[in-house]
């Protein structure tokens, strides 16, 4: 009975979602969904090799009081492909959706890589954005990249993207007491991303100077980071 009610509630929730697409600055088709009503508008930006479905539980709750928008960045989810997955181009993806929907008074919520993407989108959207919430990012703005470690990671991704990503996600992204089935599900999902997308996005993210870029913002930035 509980399972039936859960399925029923889920179906009702998603029946109120509006799913559509718009072209980004370079012509790439970007899929997005809109749920709920209210101000400010919450725009959710997913992380590396994920998609908008990772926000489903948050949207289900937030859409009760706010308009909530989720986006599939280029190369992720249902959105189209491009050749170079830069943080700047991802920012254009978000900005294109916001401008298409004529949104105002926005809070950008970015998970991991989505935090850097949110910085770029905020710079493009100007006064439309009133704040950024970072989830699992901006932990140490002064941290310098370890070139040797970076080169090892990139070489491993290029040699075996699926295996390297699965290992990285399953062994480093969850606490010890995390649900085993959840770990396997997310690791399998993220590692099934097209290698050309994941590798390009990772390379561009590693060179993105978010320390410099975030200091140009004149809006509040709040971070939600785990101890791990």
Steps between C-alpha positions, in 0.01 A plus 500: 500500500782740589674424169180574309454833679861596433458427129173694492655807671798487263273485194293793626815702568651445158167572327546860619847523346541686173782351291630686197816595315678811375813564296812611686727775370674260258180334379518194727156379612464532878222318684347645813200453727289745699303416814299702749436871540632772725792735544796491496553248220740221589717381210675168569824411318623140520857376538751326272359203300158527670169651383198689627344189657752521786293789636165313496459479877597864550263615225216298646537696824601845371229516233242524779605861562717612207535473127776242451692446177735213422732479201688232309832662408630425149620141466302393807156347531281579199691807382699512178872451451777749424873451442647694793335494841624818662365652820431820304285309247315321781430844648348601167275191518358620831472861385317395183233319700458790744473754218260281303271471803538873571583425863593763755608493865689170471705291741742266323562170682802312367629160606879449471585598140160670492634756746759623251236493227277714725775762530519526122122514466479772767750714312296464182164567667602799711229645723265209432700292749468589869716220641682171453481188715793264453465134594831317545722767347712811577655320801843661463525794261875528550576134433757444224467210260738206537623457143632148550174381654297677229703339220455157653124546526467624142717219363288246686176653370629496142616139527189366674233762556229262617717306746677808637177694550327204665790455741527872575128539571455181700814529711540874557163674480305331779544455876564150634142448618336598169239273344681242284229487235499878470878505454482235227214678323670840489843358415350303210306804381788746507747256344261439208533862386660544153879503560553794265261708711640400838865540400450839334292632790754379756790660310320832473384492861854439624621817330204714608616769743191519723702686764543790257151478351307477827668816630343696214151424626309752709234259623487267801655155459404233754665158507365168626799270543540167678794434735627235259 
